[in-house]
């Protein structure tokens, strides 16, 4: 019995040490999870996300249905945000996905329209172009079917590099 306990402690120590060694180079990004992050549809998006967005490498996050790219983070994604209702805010269609664009003083919030649950992407437009980010993540976000379209959206079909 004593040998089993020692083995368990050694195994736990080895696993923790390995985890710390793997995450030591790039710290995990803290991202607040969205209210509906546990929605199974979010898992489909997370699996389909690219390793690079706008040229930035994907990083590990500490919350379900979240992603971040760049070090420090230049792009942050959260799936499971509440679906926005009708709006007069600017809306663009990128590769079949409608996005509401809210321009803040420092950061912009890009939220899918007509998809439940919705996905939001946060960027600082001084660091990254919104069009590049939307092209890179729209293929993954398209995993959730769209039931409504923005009335004022202009579809932009851009190549997926």
CORQUI-V464646 format. One record per residue. N is the residue number from 1. RES is the residue in one letter. SS is DSSP state (H for helix, E for strand, C for the rest). PHI is phi as a letter, one per 40 degrees, with the letter a starting at -180 (999 if undefined). PSI is psi in whole degrees, 0 to 359 (none if undefined). Layout:
N|RES|SS|PHI|PSI + N|RES|SS|PHI|PSI
This chain:
1|X|C|999|319 + 2|X|H|c|322 + 3|X|H|c|324 + 4|X|H|c|317 + 5|X|H|c|317 + 6|X|H|c|318 + 7|X|H|c|315 + 8|X|H|c|314 + 9|X|H|c|319 + 10|X|H|c|320 + 11|X|H|c|315 + 12|X|H|c|316 + 13|X|H|c|319 + 14|X|H|c|318 + 15|X|H|c|316 + 16|X|H|c|318 + 17|X|H|c|319 + 18|X|H|c|321 + 19|X|H|c|316 + 20|X|H|c|321 + 21|X|H|c|320 + 22|X|H|c|325 + 23|X|H|c|358 + 24|X|C|c|328 + 25|X|C|c|317 + 26|X|C|b|110 + 27|X|C|c|150 + 28|X|C|c|139 + 29|X|E|c|130 + 30|X|C|c|122 + 31|X|C|b|127 + 32|X|C|c|126 + 33|X|C|c|152 + 34|X|C|c|162 + 35|X|C|d|323 + 36|X|C|b|36 + 37|X|C|c|336 + 38|X|C|c|0 + 39|X|C|c|128 + 40|X|H|d|334 + 41|X|H|c|331 + 42|X|H|c|326 + 43|X|H|c|323 + 44|X|H|c|319 + 45|X|H|c|313 + 46|X|H|d|321 + 47|X|H|c|326 + 48|X|H|c|355 + 49|X|C|c|144 + 50|X|C|c|158 + 51|X|C|c|336 + 52|X|E|b|139 + 53|X|E|b|126 + 54|X|C|f|31 + 55|X|C|g|357 + 56|X|E|c|140 + 57|X|E|c|144 + 58|X|E|c|142 + 59|X|E|b|162 + 60|X|C|c|139 + 61|X|E|b|168 + 62|X|C|b|10 + 63|X|C|b|152 + 64|X|C|c|142 + 65|X|C|f|39 + 66|X|E|b|158 + 67|X|E|a|156 + 68|X|E|a|148 + 69|X|E|b|141 + 70|X|C|g|155 + 71|X|C|b|100 + 72|X|C|c|167 + 73|X|C|c|129 + 74|X|C|b|334 + 75|X|E|b|130 + 76|X|E|b|133 + 77|X|E|b|139 + 78|X|E|b|125 + 79|X|E|c|145 + 80|X|E|h|13 + 81|X|E|c|157 + 82|X|C|d|142 + 83|X|C|c|125 + 84|X|C|c|145 + 85|X|C|c|187 + 86|X|C|d|142 + 87|X|C|a|158 + 88|X|C|b|4 + 89|X|C|c|158 + 90|X|C|d|136 + 91|X|E|b|135 + 92|X|E|b|150 + 93|X|E|b|123 + 94|X|E|b|115 + 95|X|C|f|43 + 96|X|C|g|3 + 97|X|E|b|126 + 98|X|E|c|135 + 99|X|E|b|129 + 100|X|E|c|131 + 101|X|E|b|118 + 102|X|E|b|112 + 103|X|E|c|114 + 104|X|C|c|178 + 105|X|C|c|318 + 106|X|C|b|311 + 107|X|C|b|152 + 108|X|E|b|147 + 109|X|E|b|124 + 110|X|E|b|117 + 111|X|E|b|135 + 112|X|E|c|148 + 113|X|C|b|136 + 114|X|C|g|14 + 115|X|E|b|135 + 116|X|C|b|116 + 117|X|C|c|161 + 118|X|E|c|161 + 119|X|E|b|139 + 120|X|E|b|149 + 121|X|E|b|131 + 122|X|E|b|131 + 123|X|E|a|160 + 124|X|C|b|113 + 125|X|C|c|348 + 126|X|C|c|339 + 127|X|C|b|337 + 128|X|C|a|147 + 129|X|C|c|130 + 130|X|H|c|324 + 131|X|H|c|320 + 132|X|H|c|316 + 133|X|H|c|314 + 134|X|H|c|323 + 135|X|H|c|317 + 136|X|H|c|325 + 137|X|H|b|347 + 138|X|H|c|324 + 139|X|H|c|320 + 140|X|H|c|317 + 141|X|H|c|332 + 142|X|C|c|355 + 143|X|C|c|334 + 144|X|C|c|124 + 145|X|C|c|147 + 146|X|E|c|126 + 147|X|C|b|343 + 148|X|C|b|156 + 149|X|C|b|152 + 150|X|C|c|139 + 151|X|C|c|329 + 152|X|C|b|12 + 153|X|C|c|135 + 154|X|E|b|118 + 155|X|E|c|133 + 156|X|E|b|114 + 157|X|C|c|109 + 158|X|C|b|149 + 159|X|C|c|144 + 160|X|C|c|100 + 161|X|C|c|none
